[in-house]
């Protein structure tokens, strides 16, 4: 039997380590007690492993127990083979295929365990049923689904896929398009240019890989990921992450215990949450964090790291870069060529001096005391001495 299984970020399930391509066996298989568990319907996996921080695989089950859950898709077996790892978007498309195989299709469907499909230009597919799917492949078109454990998928240009259901997903691959999902344990995925993926559900994820695009998520335990050029990833949820790897891009997170990461050139990572971090490694870039007990890190050339949180650290390793902290007992660290740092009274500055061949000449740590080292003034090392930077 082919099924779908979720794992944590390290490909573990309930503490057990799996590897792709390996086969595992147990002497017994009893649902929710022992054996290897997986779901026949891909989106049911979101109930156990939310798309914000999980990994998914296609698996093969052997010696499958006859018992199933109330939804009749979760099953367990004595033997499992981890065939291959797949993405959230792959899970969405596999769910569409599952529904097409098991339930009837018509252009507009309101029934449970059903599907609606449309392939025409300037067209729409609508489904409001339970465990259902709406699929549209036409240009200037829309697919809409409001049912629980459901999917809305659109691959047409100038198009939209919308889903508001529980344990659900919205997927769009068309140019100038949008994928929107507001459901719990859900995902919105878009791979089109000049596009947007938006998710507001708890334990959810929004993913966009298109150029000039945006991925936005406001849900609890959630993630927003964008890899497109001239793009942005934004997340405001608790225990959340915003990640962007595109050039001329930004990653923004305002959630508690959260992270914003950007690796693109001419880019920025911003986080305002408590116990949080903002990380940027791009050229001509900035990392900004305003949360308590937090870290802002930047490794880019001609870049800046700024942190205003208490008991926090701002680190910049880029040449001609700056690090700035503004709360007591925080640290600003610079390690690049001709770099500088500043802070409020009570903060510490760690300064590095390099020669023209980028060899380290000296390093010093000084406290902003308001007398010898003034607050909100940038300092650098020249000739082994701490001096005000120009």
Secondary structure by P-SEA (a helix, b strand, c coil): cccccccccccccccccccccbbbbbcccccccccbbbbcccccccccccccccccccccccccccccccccccccccbbbbcccccaaaaaaaaaaaaaacccccccccccccbbbbcccccbbbbcccccbbbbcccccbbbbccccbbbbbccccbbbbbcccccbbbbccccbbbbbcccccbbbbccccbbbbbcccccbbbbccccbbbbbcccccbbbbcccccbbbbccccbbbbbcccccbbbbccccbbbbbcccccbbbbcccccbbbbcccccbbbbccccbbbbbcccccbbbbccccbbbbbccccbbbbbccccbbbbbccccccccccccbbbbbbbbccccccccccccccccccccccbbbbbccccccccc
